[in-house]
Amino acid sequence: MKINRRLAVVLAAVALALFACGAASAKEAAHERRIRLATDLINKMAIEEDADALANVIKSGKGVAIFPKVTKAGLGLGGQTGEGLVLLRNKNGTWSGPAFMGINGASIGFQIGVQSVGLVLVITNNDGLHAFTGGNSFKLGADVAIAAGPVGRDTSAATDGRAQASIYSYSMSKGLFAGVSIDGCVINQNRDANKAYWGRDMSAQAALKKPANNKKIQGLVKALNNLVKKAK
């Protein structure tokens, strides 16, 4: 009887350890999937006709937040939700981060028949930078100025400092690339994803001070650098 009890205790301990390992693996897979989808989105945007417009804004900006799949929250709810990450661009062209974020809230203006969009938010100035590093969450349009990203001829005016929003937003859905207004959406830190990536608890502010040289992020860094090369 004692042997059976001991065996049961051992088996329970093993099962608990396997469950914990499985949970850790699931978190790791989730943040790696987010990076892969973000890389795919940047590569798709880079081949669009107006990619140079986005490239110009990124080159002159301070960083990007990428939400590769923002979906409708549900029938009749009128909101959207998605997960993404932020990378900061240093003056020498290198990148820092990532910090993982979530987005939810107001309507993004989906086209008829479209259930999800990819979003890229370009941080253009210190106010935008502070929004992503200054706290746990902030509201676009209320806490920080945001505007639909300029395309085509509008780009030069957007990058010369005369009429610059703190954040510019771009969307990609069903092959359509465009600036998009997303006032009212809330962006919040995802500390669990940060911990899964960095291996310890990490705030967005701390994560975005670290160089983006981990091999897990290199594919996305390469995609962003290739996009920036299209700037005119």
PyMOL commands that set and color helices and strands:
alter all, ss='L'
color gray80, all
select helices_A, chain A and resi 2-46+51-60+126-133+152-159+191-198+204-207+218-228
alter helices_A, ss='H'
color red, helices_A
select strands_A, chain A and resi 63-72+80-89+95-105+116-123+137-139+146-148+167-173+176-179+186-189
alter strands_A, ss='S'
color yellow, strands_A
deselect
rebuild
show_as cartoon
